[in-house]
Amino acid sequence: MYQGPVYTKWKPSEYFEYDNYRYIHFGTGPAEEYIKIAEKIKIQKLFLTLVRKHGICIQKNTAMAMINLSNIMIINNNEFSYLLKMVQHTKDDLLNYLDYIIVTCGSHGSVIYSKDGEKHF
């Protein structure tokens, strides 16, 4: 996927509104900048992580700060396993911070975890 030239100055993701909520995508930009944005505004937030984007790993404290400021996390199964080891938490621990964890599993579909259980698609 083309993501623009590497010399393009980073800009935060645009938010979108749906059903009386405002969402922001914590994307592949500098995590510290997204944390600053999220701390300034009290909105519903979406956390999408690419933990090892281009071989660059986010640190435990940064990951937990982003999770703490989020309501939903979307992550692939390999990154999710890596994240759980890195932050030394279980899926159930993370659900104390998040309403939903959506784990994509490639051709095997996806799983949505919540405090109410899990649903496979």
A tleap script that builds the chain and sets N, CA, C and O, in Angstrom:
source leaprc.protein.ff14SB
mol = sequence {
  NMET TYR GLN GLY PRO VAL TYR THR LYS TRP
  LYS PRO SER GLU TYR PHE GLU TYR ASP ASN
  TYR ARG TYR ILE HIE PHE GLY THR GLY PRO
  ALA GLU GLU TYR ILE LYS ILE ALA GLU LYS
  ILE LYS ILE GLN LYS LEU PHE LEU THR LEU
  VAL ARG LYS HIE GLY ILE CYS ILE GLN LYS
  ASN THR ALA MET ALA MET ILE ASN LEU SER
  ASN ILE MET ILE ILE ASN ASN ASN GLU PHE
  SER TYR LEU LEU LYS MET VAL GLN HIE THR
  LYS ASP ASP LEU LEU ASN TYR LEU ASP TYR
  ILE ILE VAL THR CYS GLY SER HIE GLY SER
  VAL ILE TYR SER LYS ASP GLY GLU LYS HIE
  CPHE
}
set mol.1.N position { 0.843 -1.168 0.000 }
set mol.1.CA position { 0.000 0.000 0.000 }
set mol.1.C position { 0.892 1.236 0.000 }
set mol.1.O position { 1.839 1.313 0.782 }
set mol.2.N position { 0.607 2.182 -0.849 }
set mol.2.CA position { 1.360 3.425 -0.922 }
set mol.2.C position { 0.941 4.339 0.218 }
set mol.2.O position { -0.245 4.629 0.378 }
set mol.3.N position { 1.896 4.792 1.005 }
set mol.3.CA position { 1.589 5.660 2.142 }
set mol.3.C position { 2.207 7.041 1.993 }
set mol.3.O position { 2.355 7.774 2.970 }
set mol.4.N position { 2.563 7.388 0.771 }
set mol.4.CA position { 3.128 8.709 0.528 }
set mol.4.C position { 4.633 8.683 0.618 }
set mol.4.O position { 5.223 7.736 1.138 }
set mol.5.N position { 5.253 9.733 0.107 }
set mol.5.CA position { 6.718 9.787 0.141 }
set mol.5.C position { 7.218 9.931 1.576 }
set mol.5.O position { 6.545 10.518 2.425 }
set mol.6.N position { 8.404 9.390 1.834 }
set mol.6.CA position { 8.941 9.396 3.197 }
set mol.6.C position { 9.298 10.795 3.673 }
set mol.6.O position { 9.456 11.009 4.875 }
set mol.7.N position { 9.428 11.740 2.776 }
set mol.7.CA position { 9.792 13.103 3.180 }
set mol.7.C position { 8.571 13.961 3.518 }
set mol.7.O position { 8.720 15.120 3.908 }
set mol.8.N position { 7.376 13.408 3.373 }
set mol.8.CA position { 6.165 14.155 3.697 }
set mol.8.C position { 6.097 14.382 5.201 }
set mol.8.O position { 6.301 13.453 5.983 }
set mol.9.N position { 5.812 15.614 5.604 }
set mol.9.CA position { 5.696 15.926 7.019 }
set mol.9.C position { 4.483 15.210 7.605 }
set mol.9.O position { 3.408 15.200 7.004 }
set mol.10.N position { 4.660 14.617 8.774 }
set mol.10.CA position { 3.588 13.878 9.440 }
set mol.10.C position { 2.480 14.812 9.886 }
set mol.10.O position { 2.738 15.909 10.382 }
set mol.11.N position { 1.237 14.363 9.705 }
set mol.11.CA position { 0.064 15.065 10.223 }
set mol.11.C position { -0.796 14.026 10.928 }
set mol.11.O position { -0.850 12.879 10.484 }
set mol.12.N position { -1.471 14.393 12.013 }
set mol.12.CA position { -2.310 13.410 12.701 }
set mol.12.C position { -3.496 12.994 11.839 }
set mol.12.O position { -3.920 13.719 10.939 }
set mol.13.N position { -4.015 11.818 12.137 }
set mol.13.CA position { -5.191 11.319 11.426 }
set mol.13.C position { -6.375 12.248 11.652 }
set mol.13.O position { -6.489 12.884 12.700 }
set mol.14.N position { -7.243 12.320 10.669 }
set mol.14.CA position { -8.474 13.074 10.811 }
set mol.14.C position { -9.441 12.276 11.681 }
set mol.14.O position { -9.429 11.045 11.665 }
set mol.15.N position { -10.257 12.965 12.423 }
set mol.15.CA position { -11.285 12.271 13.189 }
set mol.15.C position { -12.528 12.127 12.318 }
set mol.15.O position { -12.662 12.788 11.288 }
set mol.16.N position { -13.430 11.253 12.749 }
set mol.16.CA position { -14.731 11.168 12.106 }
set mol.16.C position { -15.779 11.006 13.192 }
set mol.16.O position { -15.489 10.547 14.297 }
set mol.17.N position { -16.986 11.386 12.862 }
set mol.17.CA position { -18.081 11.312 13.820 }
set mol.17.C position { -19.103 10.304 13.346 }
set mol.17.O position { -19.396 10.201 12.154 }
set mol.18.N position { -19.646 9.556 14.306 }
set mol.18.CA position { -20.686 8.579 14.013 }
set mol.18.C position { -21.484 8.324 15.277 }
set mol.18.O position { -20.904 8.088 16.337 }
set mol.19.N position { -22.791 8.366 15.185 }
set mol.19.CA position { -23.686 7.999 16.278 }
set mol.19.C position { -23.333 8.744 17.578 }
set mol.19.O position { -23.189 8.137 18.638 }
set mol.20.N position { -23.202 10.045 17.468 }
set mol.20.CA position { -22.931 10.925 18.614 }
set mol.20.C position { -21.564 10.719 19.264 }
set mol.20.O position { -21.355 11.150 20.398 }
set mol.21.N position { -20.633 10.069 18.569 }
set mol.21.CA position { -19.273 9.917 19.069 }
set mol.21.C position { -18.301 10.517 18.067 }
set mol.21.O position { -18.586 10.575 16.871 }
set mol.22.N position { -17.182 10.951 18.548 }
set mol.22.CA position { -16.100 11.395 17.680 }
set mol.22.C position { -14.960 10.406 17.864 }
set mol.22.O position { -14.552 10.122 18.990 }
set mol.23.N position { -14.450 9.887 16.766 }
set mol.23.CA position { -13.399 8.878 16.794 }
set mol.23.C position { -12.118 9.446 16.208 }
set mol.23.O position { -12.149 10.245 15.272 }
set mol.24.N position { -10.995 9.028 16.768 }
set mol.24.CA position { -9.699 9.344 16.175 }
set mol.24.C position { -8.920 8.043 16.075 }
set mol.24.O position { -8.963 7.204 16.974 }
set mol.25.N position { -8.226 7.897 14.994 }
set mol.25.CA position { -7.436 6.705 14.719 }
set mol.25.C position { -6.004 6.962 15.166 }
set mol.25.O position { -5.317 7.817 14.607 }
set mol.26.N position { -5.558 6.226 16.167 }
set mol.26.CA position { -4.147 6.262 16.549 }
set mol.26.C position { -3.424 5.388 15.530 }
set mol.26.O position { -3.474 4.161 15.614 }
set mol.27.N position { -2.762 6.011 14.580 }
set mol.27.CA position { -2.199 5.272 13.460 }
set mol.27.C position { -0.703 5.099 13.534 }
set mol.27.O position { -0.133 4.876 14.602 }
set mol.28.N position { -0.080 5.207 12.379 }
set mol.28.CA position { 1.336 4.893 12.267 }
set mol.28.C position { 2.223 6.117 12.448 }
set mol.28.O position { 3.405 6.075 12.105 }
set mol.29.N position { 1.685 7.189 12.971 }
set mol.29.CA position { 2.498 8.371 13.261 }
set mol.29.C position { 3.193 8.226 14.598 }
set mol.29.O position { 3.167 7.155 15.203 }
set mol.30.N position { 3.814 9.299 15.063 }
set mol.30.CA position { 4.515 9.258 16.346 }
set mol.30.C position { 3.525 9.083 17.501 }
set mol.30.O position { 2.655 9.927 17.716 }
set mol.31.N position { 3.663 7.997 18.228 }
set mol.31.CA position { 2.732 7.676 19.316 }
set mol.31.C position { 2.651 8.811 20.333 }
set mol.31.O position { 1.572 9.102 20.851 }
set mol.32.N position { 3.761 9.442 20.616 }
set mol.32.CA position { 3.772 10.514 21.611 }
set mol.32.C position { 2.863 11.665 21.200 }
set mol.32.O position { 2.240 12.297 22.052 }
set mol.33.N position { 2.781 11.943 19.896 }
set mol.33.CA position { 1.917 13.008 19.411 }
set mol.33.C position { 0.447 12.629 19.561 }
set mol.33.O position { -0.373 13.470 19.930 }
set mol.34.N position { 0.109 11.375 19.281 }
set mol.34.CA position { -1.265 10.923 19.472 }
set mol.34.C position { -1.660 10.976 20.943 }
set mol.34.O position { -2.799 11.313 21.268 }
set mol.35.N position { -0.742 10.651 21.821 }
set mol.35.CA position { -1.021 10.714 23.257 }
set mol.35.C position { -1.330 12.154 23.657 }
set mol.35.O position { -2.261 12.394 24.425 }
set mol.36.N position { -0.562 13.109 23.149 }
set mol.36.CA position { -0.821 14.528 23.448 }
set mol.36.C position { -2.202 14.944 22.968 }
set mol.36.O position { -2.930 15.634 23.682 }
set mol.37.N position { -2.569 14.523 21.749 }
set mol.37.CA position { -3.878 14.866 21.188 }
set mol.37.C position { -4.987 14.275 22.055 }
set mol.37.O position { -5.948 14.964 22.398 }
set mol.38.N position { -4.852 13.006 22.406 }
set mol.38.CA position { -5.889 12.323 23.185 }
set mol.38.C position { -6.039 12.919 24.579 }
set mol.38.O position { -7.150 12.977 25.105 }
set mol.39.N position { -4.956 13.355 25.175 }
set mol.39.CA position { -5.033 13.945 26.510 }
set mol.39.C position { -5.727 15.302 26.489 }
set mol.39.O position { -6.349 15.697 27.475 }
set mol.40.N position { -5.622 16.021 25.367 }
set mol.40.CA position { -6.229 17.350 25.262 }
set mol.40.C position { -7.731 17.289 25.063 }
set mol.40.O position { -8.455 18.173 25.523 }
set mol.41.N position { -8.200 16.270 24.392 }
set mol.41.CA position { -9.618 16.211 24.044 }
set mol.41.C position { -10.245 14.971 24.660 }
set mol.41.O position { -9.632 13.904 24.702 }
set mol.42.N position { -11.432 15.120 25.122 }
set mol.42.CA position { -12.156 14.016 25.730 }
set mol.42.C position { -13.129 13.462 24.701 }
set mol.42.O position { -14.287 13.877 24.648 }
set mol.43.N position { -12.666 12.539 23.895 }
set mol.43.CA position { -13.502 11.961 22.849 }
set mol.43.C position { -13.382 10.444 22.881 }
set mol.43.O position { -12.488 9.889 23.520 }
set mol.44.N position { -14.285 9.797 22.189 }
set mol.44.CA position { -14.178 8.358 21.992 }
set mol.44.C position { -12.999 8.130 21.052 }
set mol.44.O position { -12.878 8.816 20.037 }
set mol.45.N position { -12.137 7.185 21.372 }
set mol.45.CA position { -10.920 7.018 20.590 }
set mol.45.C position { -10.776 5.596 20.070 }
set mol.45.O position { -11.240 4.638 20.689 }
set mol.46.N position { -10.141 5.483 18.951 }
set mol.46.CA position { -9.853 4.191 18.355 }
set mol.46.C position { -8.346 3.998 18.333 }
set mol.46.O position { -7.612 4.869 17.865 }
set mol.47.N position { -7.886 2.874 18.832 }
set mol.47.CA position { -6.457 2.573 18.858 }
set mol.47.C position { -6.193 1.472 17.858 }
set mol.47.O position { -6.615 0.332 18.052 }
set mol.48.N position { -5.517 1.798 16.820 }
set mol.48.CA position { -5.093 0.808 15.837 }
set mol.48.C position { -3.585 0.775 15.886 }
set mol.48.O position { -2.932 1.785 15.625 }
set mol.49.N position { -3.031 -0.356 16.211 }
set mol.49.CA position { -1.586 -0.411 16.364 }
set mol.49.C position { -0.927 -1.232 15.278 }
set mol.49.O position { -1.437 -2.270 14.859 }
set mol.50.N position { 0.173 -0.764 14.850 }
set mol.50.CA position { 1.106 -1.547 14.049 }
set mol.50.C position { 2.365 -1.606 14.903 }
set mol.50.O position { 3.295 -0.822 14.711 }
set mol.51.N position { 2.385 -2.530 15.835 }
set mol.51.CA position { 3.414 -2.552 16.879 }
set mol.51.C position { 4.810 -2.558 16.289 }
set mol.51.O position { 5.707 -1.882 16.793 }
set mol.52.N position { 4.992 -3.322 15.223 }
set mol.52.CA position { 6.333 -3.417 14.654 }
set mol.52.C position { 6.369 -2.886 13.233 }
set mol.52.O position { 6.947 -3.514 12.346 }
set mol.53.N position { 5.755 -1.735 13.014 }
set mol.53.CA position { 5.727 -1.107 11.695 }
set mol.53.C position { 7.152 -0.815 11.239 }
set mol.53.O position { 7.884 -0.089 11.912 }
set mol.54.N position { 7.540 -1.364 10.126 }
set mol.54.CA position { 8.875 -1.169 9.548 }
set mol.54.C position { 9.980 -1.510 10.552 }
set mol.54.O position { 11.042 -0.887 10.540 }
set mol.55.N position { 9.733 -2.496 11.421 }
set mol.55.CA position { 10.757 -2.935 12.356 }
set mol.55.C position { 10.940 -2.033 13.555 }
set mol.55.O position { 11.823 -2.278 14.376 }
set mol.56.N position { 10.118 -0.980 13.681 }
set mol.56.CA position { 10.240 -0.061 14.811 }
set mol.56.C position { 9.211 -0.463 15.856 }
set mol.56.O position { 8.015 -0.500 15.565 }
set mol.57.N position { 9.657 -0.762 17.054 }
set mol.57.CA position { 8.749 -1.203 18.107 }
set mol.57.C position { 8.402 -0.036 19.019 }
set mol.57.O position { 9.257 0.792 19.335 }
set mol.58.N position { 7.157 0.025 19.434 }
set mol.58.CA position { 6.806 0.996 20.458 }
set mol.58.C position { 7.169 0.392 21.805 }
set mol.58.O position { 7.235 -0.828 21.953 }
set mol.59.N position { 7.397 1.241 22.764 }
set mol.59.CA position { 7.813 0.800 24.088 }
set mol.59.C position { 6.608 0.480 24.960 }
set mol.59.O position { 5.493 0.915 24.670 }
set mol.60.N position { 6.831 -0.276 26.022 }
set mol.60.CA position { 5.769 -0.701 26.932 }
set mol.60.C position { 4.982 0.492 27.476 }
set mol.60.O position { 3.752 0.482 27.440 }
set mol.61.N position { 5.675 1.520 27.979 }
set mol.61.CA position { 4.991 2.677 28.565 }
set mol.61.C position { 4.144 3.414 27.535 }
set mol.61.O position { 3.044 3.875 27.843 }
set mol.62.N position { 4.657 3.525 26.314 }
set mol.62.CA position { 3.911 4.188 25.246 }
set mol.62.C position { 2.681 3.384 24.878 }
set mol.62.O position { 1.600 3.945 24.701 }
set mol.63.N position { 2.835 2.069 24.760 }
set mol.63.CA position { 1.699 1.210 24.418 }
set mol.63.C position { 0.618 1.305 25.490 }
set mol.63.O position { -0.563 1.422 25.162 }
set mol.64.N position { 0.998 1.256 26.751 }
set mol.64.CA position { 0.012 1.309 27.829 }
set mol.64.C position { -0.658 2.681 27.905 }
set mol.64.O position { -1.845 2.772 28.218 }
set mol.65.N position { 0.086 3.741 27.622 }
set mol.65.CA position { -0.515 5.082 27.612 }
set mol.65.C position { -1.581 5.176 26.519 }
set mol.65.O position { -2.654 5.735 26.742 }
set mol.66.N position { -1.282 4.626 25.336 }
set mol.66.CA position { -2.246 4.660 24.242 }
set mol.66.C position { -3.461 3.787 24.555 }
set mol.66.O position { -4.592 4.168 24.253 }
set mol.67.N position { -3.234 2.632 25.152 }
set mol.67.CA position { -4.341 1.755 25.527 }
set mol.67.C position { -5.218 2.431 26.570 }
set mol.67.O position { -6.445 2.371 26.490 }
set mol.68.N position { -4.594 3.068 27.538 }
set mol.68.CA position { -5.329 3.743 28.612 }
set mol.68.C position { -6.206 4.875 28.084 }
set mol.68.O position { -7.229 5.190 28.693 }
set mol.69.N position { -5.834 5.488 26.977 }
set mol.69.CA position { -6.585 6.590 26.391 }
set mol.69.C position { -7.578 6.123 25.325 }
set mol.69.O position { -8.223 6.946 24.675 }
set mol.70.N position { -7.700 4.816 25.147 }
set mol.70.CA position { -8.510 4.263 24.067 }
set mol.70.C position { -9.703 3.506 24.594 }
set mol.70.O position { -9.777 3.168 25.776 }
set mol.71.N position { -10.636 3.244 23.700 }
set mol.71.CA position { -11.796 2.423 24.001 }
set mol.71.C position { -11.794 1.124 23.202 }
set mol.71.O position { -12.305 0.101 23.658 }
set mol.72.N position { -11.217 1.177 22.011 }
set mol.72.CA position { -11.231 0.042 21.090 }
set mol.72.C position { -9.814 -0.157 20.570 }
set mol.72.O position { -9.133 0.816 20.244 }
set mol.73.N position { -9.363 -1.407 20.489 }
set mol.73.CA position { -8.073 -1.708 19.872 }
set mol.73.C position { -8.306 -2.698 18.743 }
set mol.73.O position { -8.994 -3.703 18.917 }
set mol.74.N position { -7.726 -2.407 17.584 }
set mol.74.CA position { -7.735 -3.326 16.447 }
set mol.74.C position { -6.282 -3.697 16.185 }
set mol.74.O position { -5.421 -2.830 16.035 }
set mol.75.N position { -6.026 -4.995 16.133 }
set mol.75.CA position { -4.640 -5.462 16.043 }
set mol.75.C position { -4.638 -6.836 15.396 }
set mol.75.O position { -5.603 -7.586 15.541 }
set mol.76.N position { -3.569 -7.180 14.682 }
set mol.76.CA position { -3.540 -8.534 14.125 }
set mol.76.C position { -3.025 -9.517 15.174 }
set mol.76.O position { -2.440 -9.113 16.179 }
set mol.77.N position { -3.247 -10.803 14.934 }
set mol.77.CA position { -2.941 -11.804 15.955 }
set mol.77.C position { -1.463 -11.883 16.305 }
set mol.77.O position { -1.131 -12.129 17.465 }
set mol.78.N position { -0.567 -11.683 15.350 }
set mol.78.CA position { 0.868 -11.702 15.664 }
set mol.78.C position { 1.253 -10.510 16.537 }
set mol.78.O position { 1.984 -10.656 17.516 }
set mol.79.N position { 0.753 -9.334 16.173 }
set mol.79.CA position { 1.048 -8.140 16.964 }
set mol.79.C position { 0.428 -8.244 18.358 }
set mol.79.O position { 1.010 -7.775 19.336 }
set mol.80.N position { -0.748 -8.856 18.445 }
set mol.80.CA position { -1.407 -8.997 19.742 }
set mol.80.C position { -0.589 -9.882 20.676 }
set mol.80.O position { -0.423 -9.553 21.850 }
set mol.81.N position { -0.084 -10.987 20.172 }
set mol.81.CA position { 0.777 -11.859 20.983 }
set mol.81.C position { 2.016 -11.109 21.455 }
set mol.81.O position { 2.404 -11.199 22.620 }
set mol.82.N position { 2.636 -10.363 20.529 }
set mol.82.CA position { 3.812 -9.564 20.866 }
set mol.82.C position { 3.473 -8.518 21.929 }
set mol.82.O position { 4.221 -8.339 22.890 }
set mol.83.N position { 2.343 -7.832 21.751 }
set mol.83.CA position { 1.936 -6.782 22.681 }
set mol.83.C position { 1.701 -7.340 24.083 }
set mol.83.O position { 2.151 -6.751 25.065 }
set mol.84.N position { 1.004 -8.467 24.183 }
set mol.84.CA position { 0.728 -9.061 25.494 }
set mol.84.C position { 2.022 -9.403 26.235 }
set mol.84.O position { 2.124 -9.180 27.442 }
set mol.85.N position { 3.006 -9.941 25.517 }
set mol.85.CA position { 4.303 -10.254 26.142 }
set mol.85.C position { 5.018 -8.978 26.560 }
set mol.85.O position { 5.597 -8.906 27.644 }
set mol.86.N position { 4.973 -7.966 25.688 }
set mol.86.CA position { 5.698 -6.726 25.964 }
set mol.86.C position { 5.137 -6.007 27.181 }
set mol.86.O position { 5.899 -5.559 28.037 }
set mol.87.N position { 3.817 -5.891 27.270 }
set mol.87.CA position { 3.217 -5.136 28.380 }
set mol.87.C position { 2.978 -6.002 29.615 }
set mol.87.O position { 2.567 -5.507 30.664 }
set mol.88.N position { 3.243 -7.303 29.474 }
set mol.88.CA position { 3.106 -8.254 30.582 }
set mol.88.C position { 1.701 -8.220 31.192 }
set mol.88.O position { 1.522 -8.159 32.408 }
set mol.89.N position { 0.711 -8.263 30.288 }
set mol.89.CA position { -0.694 -8.303 30.677 }
set mol.89.C position { -1.379 -9.414 29.897 }
set mol.89.O position { -0.885 -9.862 28.862 }
set mol.90.N position { -2.517 -9.847 30.404 }
set mol.90.CA position { -3.353 -10.789 29.673 }
set mol.90.C position { -4.409 -10.006 28.896 }
set mol.90.O position { -4.584 -8.803 29.087 }
set mol.91.N position { -5.100 -10.713 28.024 }
set mol.91.CA position { -6.215 -10.106 27.297 }
set mol.91.C position { -7.232 -9.554 28.286 }
set mol.91.O position { -7.733 -8.444 28.107 }
set mol.92.N position { -7.537 -10.314 29.317 }
set mol.92.CA position { -8.511 -9.864 30.312 }
set mol.92.C position { -8.031 -8.623 31.065 }
set mol.92.O position { -8.835 -7.756 31.408 }
set mol.93.N position { -6.726 -8.536 31.323 }
set mol.93.CA position { -6.175 -7.317 31.938 }
set mol.93.C position { -6.446 -6.106 31.056 }
set mol.93.O position { -6.861 -5.055 31.545 }
set mol.94.N position { -6.208 -6.256 29.749 }
set mol.94.CA position { -6.400 -5.127 28.828 }
set mol.94.C position { -7.856 -4.726 28.728 }
set mol.94.O position { -8.161 -3.563 28.461 }
set mol.95.N position { -8.764 -5.674 28.940 }
set mol.95.CA position { -10.190 -5.343 28.889 }
set mol.95.C position { -10.627 -4.515 30.099 }
set mol.95.O position { -11.765 -4.047 30.143 }
set mol.96.N position { -9.747 -4.330 31.073 }
set mol.96.CA position { -10.023 -3.373 32.155 }
set mol.96.C position { -9.852 -1.940 31.667 }
set mol.96.O position { -10.370 -1.009 32.283 }
set mol.97.N position { -9.125 -1.757 30.557 }
set mol.97.CA position { -8.904 -0.440 29.955 }
set mol.97.C position { -9.784 -0.222 28.730 }
set mol.97.O position { -10.232 0.895 28.471 }
set mol.98.N position { -10.028 -1.288 27.981 }
set mol.98.CA position { -10.670 -1.210 26.671 }
set mol.98.C position { -12.059 -1.813 26.706 }
set mol.98.O position { -12.310 -2.758 27.453 }
set mol.99.N position { -12.965 -1.271 25.899 }
set mol.99.CA position { -14.287 -1.870 25.749 }
set mol.99.C position { -14.234 -3.070 24.812 }
set mol.99.O position { -14.911 -4.073 25.039 }
set mol.100.N position { -13.430 -2.963 23.763 }
set mol.100.CA position { -13.331 -4.016 22.762 }
set mol.100.C position { -11.895 -4.175 22.303 }
set mol.100.O position { -11.159 -3.199 22.160 }
set mol.101.N position { -11.509 -5.428 22.074 }
set mol.101.CA position { -10.258 -5.748 21.391 }
set mol.101.C position { -10.649 -6.560 20.170 }
set mol.101.O position { -11.262 -7.621 20.288 }
set mol.102.N position { -10.295 -6.062 19.011 }
set mol.102.CA position { -10.594 -6.758 17.752 }
set mol.102.C position { -9.269 -7.290 17.214 }
set mol.102.O position { -8.360 -6.525 16.892 }
set mol.103.N position { -9.180 -8.613 17.125 }
set mol.103.CA position { -7.957 -9.263 16.655 }
set mol.103.C position { -8.240 -9.860 15.290 }
set mol.103.O position { -9.104 -10.725 15.147 }
set mol.104.N position { -7.505 -9.393 14.284 }
set mol.104.CA position { -7.655 -9.935 12.941 }
set mol.104.C position { -6.729 -11.141 12.796 }
set mol.104.O position { -5.597 -11.137 13.280 }
set mol.105.N position { -7.236 -12.171 12.119 }
set mol.105.CA position { -6.505 -13.439 12.009 }
set mol.105.C position { -6.339 -13.871 10.557 }
set mol.105.O position { -6.399 -15.063 10.254 }
set mol.106.N position { -6.132 -12.921 9.667 }
set mol.106.CA position { -5.933 -13.228 8.254 }
set mol.106.C position { -7.109 -13.983 7.664 }
set mol.106.O position { -8.261 -13.590 7.850 }
set mol.107.N position { -6.825 -15.062 6.956 }
set mol.107.CA position { -7.875 -15.838 6.295 }
set mol.107.C position { -8.767 -16.590 7.288 }
set mol.107.O position { -9.782 -17.163 6.895 }
set mol.108.N position { -8.397 -16.590 8.553 }
set mol.108.CA position { -9.191 -17.253 9.592 }
set mol.108.C position { -10.220 -16.323 10.216 }
set mol.108.O position { -10.902 -16.717 11.161 }
set mol.109.N position { -10.349 -15.111 9.718 }
set mol.109.CA position { -11.358 -14.175 10.205 }
set mol.109.C position { -10.846 -13.278 11.316 }
set mol.109.O position { -9.667 -12.928 11.352 }
set mol.110.N position { -11.734 -12.913 12.216 }
set mol.110.CA position { -11.423 -12.000 13.312 }
set mol.110.C position { -12.133 -12.454 14.578 }
set mol.110.O position { -13.089 -13.229 14.536 }
set mol.111.N position { -11.639 -11.950 15.702 }
set mol.111.CA position { -12.265 -12.215 16.997 }
set mol.111.C position { -12.463 -10.872 17.684 }
set mol.111.O position { -11.553 -10.043 17.720 }
set mol.112.N position { -13.648 -10.662 18.225 }
set mol.112.CA position { -13.919 -9.471 19.029 }
set mol.112.C position { -14.034 -9.925 20.477 }
set mol.112.O position { -14.875 -10.755 20.822 }
set mol.113.N position { -13.165 -9.359 21.321 }
set mol.113.CA position { -13.193 -9.651 22.750 }
set mol.113.C position { -13.805 -8.460 23.483 }
set mol.113.O position { -13.537 -7.306 23.148 }
set mol.114.N position { -14.621 -8.751 24.476 }
set mol.114.CA position { -15.165 -7.729 25.356 }
set mol.114.C position { -15.351 -8.371 26.724 }
set mol.114.O position { -15.094 -9.561 26.906 }
set mol.115.N position { -15.797 -7.575 27.671 }
set mol.115.CA position { -16.054 -8.126 29.006 }
set mol.115.C position { -17.206 -9.122 28.977 }
set mol.115.O position { -17.363 -9.926 29.895 }
set mol.116.N position { -18.018 -9.065 27.910 }
set mol.116.CA position { -19.149 -9.995 27.764 }
set mol.116.C position { -18.755 -11.317 27.123 }
set mol.116.O position { -19.589 -12.215 27.003 }
set mol.117.N position { -17.500 -11.453 26.709 }
set mol.117.CA position { -17.052 -12.688 26.065 }
set mol.117.C position { -16.362 -12.407 24.746 }
set mol.117.O position { -15.800 -11.332 24.538 }
set mol.118.N position { -16.410 -13.392 23.856 }
set mol.118.CA position { -15.761 -13.249 22.554 }
set mol.118.C position { -16.682 -13.742 21.458 }
set mol.118.O position { -17.531 -14.610 21.664 }
set mol.119.N position { -16.483 -13.154 20.279 }
set mol.119.CA position { -17.285 -13.539 19.121 }
set mol.119.C position { -16.337 -13.696 17.934 }
set mol.119.O position { -15.552 -12.796 17.635 }
set mol.120.N position { -16.415 -14.843 17.260 }
set mol.120.CA position { -15.574 -15.139 16.100 }
set mol.120.C position { -16.316 -14.849 14.817 }
set mol.120.O position { -17.500 -15.162 14.689 }
set mol.121.N position { -15.624 -14.251 13.870 }
set mol.121.CA position { -16.187 -13.943 12.549 }
set mol.121.C position { -15.350 -14.587 11.470 }
set mol.121.O position { -15.656 -14.448 10.286 }
savepdb mol mol.pdb
quit
